[in-house]
Amino acid sequence: MQLRSTSMRGEIVVRRAVARDVKRLTRLVRGSRAYEGQYAGMVEDYRIGPDYIETHRVFVAVDADDSARVLGFYSLVLVPPELDLLFVENGMQGRGIGRLLVEHMKSEARAAGLDRVRVVSHPPAEGFYRSVGALLTGAVFANPPAVAWDRPELEFLIR
């Protein structure tokens, strides 16, 4: 399924990620300003490989005029149902790309027969997830040294 939307920059297309996208996705994660400061260690060595894209439903938002420019992406794990990753390029937040990706994720989840999708959020992203319909269900407690802070646990109900 491809989803199209129009933003301030033009048309955006959501398509399935392919192997040639992995370096762009890895750069997007590692360069995310949302993970600066105390959160930097979480993503500094993060890598998305072709095996990850083959195993999970990974979708990218691209500029319709430049399909090599990844504006954001998400990863939906089916078992157990979880939104594993969602990133929007620095400087592109606030333009509807994250919302577009969440709507696409909900459509994919619905098509897969899921009735809910869990999200363990990066603490600063909790407000975004709540604004797009996720419900706070609890917290996932810190697990040092891998994760040194508690994270909000949310859930999308898929209708």
C-alpha positions as CSV (number, residue, x, y, z in Angstrom):
1,M,0.0,0.0,0.0
2,Q,1.3,3.4,-0.9
3,L,-0.1,6.5,0.9
4,R,0.3,10.0,-0.5
5,S,0.0,13.3,1.3
6,T,0.7,16.9,0.6
7,S,2.9,18.9,2.9
8,M,4.4,22.4,2.8
9,R,7.2,20.9,0.7
10,G,5.0,19.0,-1.8
11,E,3.8,15.5,-2.2
12,I,5.0,12.8,0.2
13,V,4.8,9.1,-0.6
14,V,5.0,6.3,1.9
15,R,6.5,3.1,0.4
16,R,8.0,-0.1,1.7
17,A,11.6,0.2,2.6
18,V,14.1,-1.7,0.4
19,A,17.7,-2.8,1.0
20,R,19.2,0.3,-0.6
21,D,17.5,2.4,2.1
22,V,19.3,0.9,5.1
23,K,22.2,3.4,5.1
24,R,19.8,6.3,5.0
25,L,17.7,4.9,7.8
26,T,20.7,4.2,9.9
27,R,22.0,7.8,9.4
28,L,18.5,9.2,10.2
29,V,18.5,7.3,13.6
30,R,22.1,8.1,14.5
31,G,21.7,11.7,13.6
32,S,18.4,12.3,15.3
33,R,18.5,15.5,17.4
34,A,15.9,13.8,19.7
35,Y,18.7,11.6,20.9
36,E,21.3,14.2,21.8
37,G,22.7,14.7,25.3
38,Q,21.8,12.0,27.8
39,Y,20.1,9.9,25.1
40,A,23.0,9.9,22.6
41,G,24.3,6.5,23.8
42,M,21.1,4.8,22.8
43,V,21.6,5.4,19.1
44,E,25.3,6.0,18.5
45,D,26.0,2.4,17.4
46,Y,22.5,1.7,16.1
47,R,22.3,0.0,12.7
48,I,19.4,-1.0,10.5
49,G,20.4,-3.8,8.1
50,P,18.7,-5.5,5.2
51,D,17.7,-8.4,7.5
52,Y,15.7,-6.0,9.7
53,I,13.8,-4.7,6.6
54,E,13.1,-8.2,5.5
55,T,11.9,-9.4,8.9
56,H,9.7,-6.4,9.8
57,R,7.3,-4.1,8.0
58,V,9.5,-1.0,7.5
59,F,8.1,1.9,5.5
60,V,9.7,5.2,4.4
61,A,8.2,8.6,3.7
62,V,9.9,10.1,0.7
63,D,9.5,13.2,-1.4
64,A,7.5,12.2,-4.5
65,D,10.0,14.3,-6.6
66,D,13.1,12.7,-5.0
67,S,12.4,9.2,-3.8
68,A,16.0,8.8,-2.6
69,R,15.4,11.5,0.1
70,V,14.0,9.7,3.1
71,L,12.0,12.2,5.2
72,G,11.0,9.6,7.9
73,F,10.3,6.0,8.5
74,Y,8.7,3.5,10.8
75,S,8.9,-0.2,11.6
76,L,5.9,-2.3,12.6
77,V,6.7,-5.6,14.3
78,L,3.7,-8.0,14.1
79,V,4.5,-10.5,16.8
80,P,4.1,-9.2,19.4
81,P,2.5,-6.1,17.8
82,E,4.8,-3.1,18.4
83,L,5.7,0.1,16.7
84,D,9.5,-0.5,17.0
85,L,10.9,2.6,15.4
86,L,9.5,5.9,14.1
87,F,11.9,8.7,13.1
88,V,11.4,11.9,11.2
89,E,14.3,13.8,9.6
90,N,15.7,16.7,11.6
91,G,14.1,19.9,10.5
92,M,11.1,18.1,9.1
93,Q,9.3,17.6,12.4
94,G,6.0,19.5,12.7
95,R,5.1,19.2,9.0
96,G,2.8,16.2,9.3
97,I,5.2,13.5,8.3
98,G,5.1,11.7,11.7
99,R,1.3,11.8,11.6
100,L,1.3,10.4,8.1
101,L,3.5,7.6,9.2
102,V,1.3,6.8,12.2
103,E,-1.8,6.7,10.0
104,H,0.0,4.4,7.5
105,M,1.1,2.1,10.4
106,K,-2.5,1.9,11.6
107,S,-3.6,0.9,8.2
108,E,-0.9,-1.8,8.0
109,A,-1.8,-3.0,11.5
110,R,-5.5,-3.2,10.5
111,A,-4.7,-5.1,7.3
112,A,-2.6,-7.6,9.3
113,G,-5.6,-8.2,11.7
114,L,-4.1,-6.5,14.7
115,D,-6.4,-4.8,17.2
116,R,-3.7,-2.9,19.1
117,V,0.0,-1.9,18.7
118,R,2.3,-1.2,21.6
119,V,4.8,1.7,21.7
120,V,7.7,2.0,24.1
121,S,8.4,5.7,23.6
122,H,11.5,7.8,23.8
123,P,10.5,10.0,26.8
124,P,10.5,13.3,24.8
125,A,8.2,11.7,22.1
126,E,5.4,10.7,24.5
127,G,3.5,13.9,23.7
128,F,3.6,13.2,20.0
129,Y,2.3,9.7,20.4
130,R,-0.5,10.9,22.6
131,S,-1.4,13.6,20.1
132,V,-1.9,11.0,17.4
133,G,-4.1,8.8,19.5
134,A,-1.9,6.5,21.6
135,L,-3.0,5.8,25.1
136,L,-0.6,5.7,28.0
137,T,-0.7,2.2,29.6
138,G,2.3,2.3,31.9
139,A,6.1,2.6,31.9
140,V,9.0,0.4,31.0
141,F,11.6,0.8,33.8
142,A,15.3,1.6,33.2
143,N,17.6,-1.3,32.4
144,P,21.1,0.1,32.8
145,P,23.5,0.1,31.1
146,A,21.4,-0.4,27.9
147,V,18.7,2.1,28.8
148,A,19.3,4.4,31.8
149,W,15.8,6.0,32.0
150,D,12.2,4.9,32.4
151,R,10.2,5.1,29.2
152,P,6.5,5.6,28.7
153,E,4.5,2.6,27.4
154,L,1.6,3.5,25.1
155,E,-0.8,1.6,22.9
156,F,-2.7,2.4,19.7
157,L,-6.1,0.8,19.5
158,I,-6.7,-0.3,15.9
159,R,-10.3,0.0,14.8
